[in-house]
Amino acid sequence: MTRAEWVAALNTRLKDSENQLFTPEEKEAHIEAAVQEYSRRRPRFFTAEIITGAGRQCYPLPEGALWVAGVVLPAPSGAPEDGCWQRGWMDDGGSLWLFPAPEADGLPVRVTCAGAWAPEEVPAGETELVLLAAHARCCEVLATETARAFVFSVGDEKFDKSEVSAHYRELAQALRAELRRKLARH
């Protein structure tokens, strides 16, 4: 889906085509946050190659990587032919550490990473999950913004806005529960 299609789909869910609750930019921000949340639960796996430097142990994670799922390391020099050698790796704070440090320049290291989706890349069958998360985020914002609502009277008319926040909070909780159920099914 394009960003415009995402916003249109969220407009339909929120019944906010006139942009009275949220601006289009705010809706895009909620969609982006929902895509990031979806990515943490259902990441996009990709493979990248890092080229080693002699004696260098630490390398930045490939662009777009949230965490490392696997690393294929070249055998160290002098490793036995039968494959009885050890080499390790660690993902720490956005860096990939290789153990022991490579002895040569130019060795290819294949890194399988879990990364975030771009909104345009979310699989078509998964868009409902992202929209649920975005809708829940919008309801959470509305619950916060209306939390200061109160009851007041003007003449004989009484205005009770005190339950608006609770309504949006309950709706957000219901949407989150539905999202968890749908994520658990797949």
Salt bridges, closest charged atoms under 4 A:
ASP16 OD2 - LYS27 NZ 3.08
GLU32 OE1 - ARG3 NH1 3.35
GLU37 OE2 - ARG41 NH2 3.84
GLU37 OE2 - ARG176 NH1 2.67
GLU120 OE2 - ARG3 NE 3.14
GLU121 OE1 - ARG44 NE 3.85
GLU126 OE1 - ARG42 NH1 2.51
GLU128 OE2 - ARG13 NH1 2.95
GLU140 OE2 - ARG176 NE 3.05
GLU178 OE2 - LYS182 NZ 3.35
